[in-house]
Amino acid sequence: MKEFFITGTDTDAGKTHVTSLLLNLLAQHKQRAVGFKPIAAGAEEAFGQLVNDDALTLMESSTIGVKYNIVNPFTYEPPIAPHIAAAQVGDRLTFDKLDAAYANVKALNTDYILTEGAGGWCLPINETDLLCDWVKSQDLHVILVVGLKLGCLNHALLTASHFKALGVNCVGWIANHVDPNMREQDANLETLKSTLPFPLLAISPYTEGTPKLKIYKTLLEILSINP
């Protein structure tokens, strides 16, 4: 079983979009893969429970059938910081709760688990703990989604610096064009390629049609997929 954690430079960097594309890639290669979004804030009532659009996207993109509460065990209605949303309903997220939820996903015995974070890398889950420390405790390989927009250089380099300080294994990054009006996109991309200490795995261009992913060989090697 190969386990990856997909994080972003900040909120709306395109984590769900990229994770869905990666699940679709694995589906093309006949792999059993599931998307997991442990924490989601911003949900509506449906089917007798709170559901989050991003989690539904991962559920639909997974190559096996899985129940919603397995894909997204901690769901909160207001689109605010999850630890604040949890406190408002008398809940408190902990590593033990995340461990138990992740064990349920691992019990599915798939080839791949792609776990999507919430917000950016250093997301508080309660008054003392950060989601990134849980990722470290699970020893997950990390893929960084860089949302290409003004400010992305700073966000990407700060995130990479924290990866190094925490000692997590970031296997590479994916460029996601989130702003079609961003000036000097190519120049920013080249700067990121020369300054980030891990390889560019893929590029997701801005499109209003069928989503695409320009894949580099390194991504296929990391996923152990034959080109």
C-alpha positions in Angstrom: 0.0 0.0 0.0 1.4 3.4 -1.0 0.3 6.3 1.1 0.6 10.0 0.2 -0.5 13.2 1.8 -1.5 16.1 -0.5 -1.1 19.5 1.0 -1.2 23.0 -0.5 0.6 26.3 -0.2 -2.6 27.8 1.2 -6.4 27.5 1.1 -7.7 27.2 -2.5 -4.4 26.1 -3.9 -6.2 23.2 -5.7 -5.6 20.2 -3.4 -8.9 18.6 -4.2 -8.6 19.2 -8.0 -5.1 17.7 -8.1 -5.9 14.8 -5.8 -8.9 14.0 -8.0 -6.6 14.0 -11.1 -4.1 11.7 -9.4 -6.9 9.3 -8.5 -8.1 9.4 -12.1 -4.5 8.6 -13.2 -4.4 5.6 -10.9 -7.8 4.5 -12.3 -6.4 4.6 -15.8 -3.7 2.1 -14.6 -6.2 -0.2 -13.0 -5.1 0.6 -9.4 -7.2 0.3 -6.3 -7.1 3.8 -4.9 -9.1 5.8 -2.4 -9.2 9.5 -1.5 -9.3 10.4 2.1 -10.2 13.9 3.5 -10.2 13.5 7.2 -11.2 17.1 8.1 -13.6 19.3 6.2 -15.1 22.6 7.2 -17.8 23.9 4.9 -20.7 21.5 4.5 -24.4 21.2 3.8 -27.0 18.7 4.9 -27.7 15.9 2.5 -28.6 12.3 2.8 -29.3 12.8 6.5 -25.8 14.0 7.2 -23.3 16.9 6.6 -21.4 16.5 3.4 -18.5 18.5 1.9 -18.1 19.1 -1.8 -14.4 18.4 -1.8 -14.9 15.1 0.0 -17.7 14.1 -2.4 -15.2 14.8 -5.3 -12.7 12.4 -3.7 -15.3 9.8 -3.1 -16.4 9.9 -6.7 -12.8 9.8 -8.0 -11.8 6.8 -5.8 -11.6 3.6 -7.8 -13.5 1.6 -5.2 -16.8 2.1 -3.5 -16.5 3.6 -0.1 -18.9 5.2 2.4 -18.9 8.9 2.9 -18.1 8.8 6.6 -14.9 6.7 5.8 -13.7 9.3 3.2 -14.6 12.3 5.4 -15.0 11.3 9.1 -14.9 14.9 10.6 -17.2 17.3 8.8 -18.3 20.8 10.1 -20.9 23.1 8.6 -19.3 26.6 8.7 -16.4 27.3 6.3 -14.0 28.4 9.0 -10.9 27.0 10.6 -11.8 23.4 11.5 -10.7 23.5 15.2 -12.9 26.5 15.7 -15.8 24.8 13.9 -15.3 21.7 16.0 -15.3 23.7 19.3 -18.6 25.4 18.3 -20.3 22.0 18.3 -18.5 20.7 21.4 -16.0 18.5 19.5 -12.2 18.4 19.7 -10.0 16.9 17.1 -7.1 14.8 18.3 -4.3 12.6 16.8 -6.0 9.5 18.4 -9.2 10.3 16.5 -7.3 10.8 13.2 -5.4 7.6 13.8 -8.6 5.6 14.3 -10.2 7.2 11.1 -7.1 6.5 9.1 -7.1 2.9 10.3 -10.5 2.5 8.8 -9.2 3.6 5.5 -6.2 1.3 5.6 -8.6 -1.6 6.4 -10.0 -1.1 2.9 -6.7 -2.8 1.7 -6.3 -0.6 -1.4 -3.1 -0.1 -3.4 -3.1 3.6 -2.8 -4.4 6.1 -0.2 -4.3 9.7 -1.2 -5.0 11.9 1.9 -5.9 15.5 1.3 -5.2 18.0 4.0 -7.3 21.1 4.9 -6.2 24.6 4.3 -2.5 24.9 4.2 0.3 22.8 5.7 0.3 24.1 9.3 -3.4 23.6 10.1 -4.3 23.7 13.8 -6.6 20.8 14.7 -7.0 21.9 18.3 -5.5 24.4 20.7 -2.1 22.7 20.7 -1.7 20.3 17.8 -1.1 20.8 14.0 -2.2 18.5 11.2 1.3 18.5 9.8 2.6 16.8 13.0 0.0 14.0 12.5 1.4 13.6 8.9 4.8 13.3 10.4 3.6 10.7 13.0 2.1 8.6 10.2 5.3 8.9 8.1 3.3 9.8 5.0 5.0 10.9 1.8 4.0 14.4 1.0 3.1 16.0 -2.3 2.9 19.8 -2.3 0.3 21.6 -4.5 1.5 25.1 -5.4 -1.4 27.3 -6.5 0.2 29.6 -9.1 -0.9 33.1 -8.1 0.7 36.2 -6.7 2.4 35.3 -3.5 3.0 31.7 -4.4 6.8 32.0 -4.2 6.8 33.0 -0.6 4.1 30.4 0.3 5.9 27.6 -1.4 9.4 28.4 0.0 8.1 28.8 3.5 6.2 25.5 3.3 9.3 23.8 2.0 11.4 25.2 4.8 8.9 23.8 7.3 9.1 20.4 5.6 12.8 20.4 6.2 12.6 21.5 9.8 10.0 18.9 10.6 11.8 16.1 8.7 9.0 15.0 6.5 9.6 13.4 3.1 8.2 15.6 0.4 8.5 13.6 -2.8 7.7 16.6 -5.1 5.4 19.4 -6.0 2.6 20.0 -8.6 2.0 23.3 -10.1 -1.7 24.2 -10.3 -2.7 27.3 -12.4 -5.4 28.8 -10.3 -5.2 32.4 -11.7 -5.5 32.7 -15.5 -4.6 36.4 -15.1 -1.4 35.9 -13.2 1.4 37.9 -14.7 4.7 36.1 -15.6 3.4 32.7 -14.9 6.3 31.0 -16.8 8.9 33.1 -15.0 7.3 32.2 -11.6 7.3 28.6 -12.5 11.0 28.7 -13.5 11.8 30.3 -10.1 10.0 27.6 -8.3 11.7 24.9 -10.2 15.1 26.4 -9.4 14.4 27.1 -5.7 12.3 24.3 -4.4 14.4 21.4 -3.1 12.3 18.7 -4.6 11.2 17.8 -8.2 8.3 19.2 -10.2 6.0 16.2 -10.7 3.2 17.6 -12.9 1.5 20.8 -14.1 -2.2 21.3 -14.0 -3.1 24.1 -16.5 -6.0 26.4 -16.0 -8.9 25.2 -18.0 -12.7 25.5 -18.0 -13.0 22.3 -20.0 -11.9 18.7 -19.2 -9.2 18.9 -16.4 -5.8 17.8 -17.5 -2.5 17.0 -15.9 0.9 17.3 -17.6 2.8 14.5 -16.0 6.5 14.2 -15.6 8.3 10.8 -15.5 9.2 11.3 -11.8 5.6 11.2 -10.8 5.1 7.9 -12.5 8.2 6.6 -10.8 7.0 7.8 -7.4 3.6 6.1 -8.0 5.4 3.0 -9.3 3.4 3.2 -12.6 5.1 2.1 -15.8 5.1 4.9 -18.4 
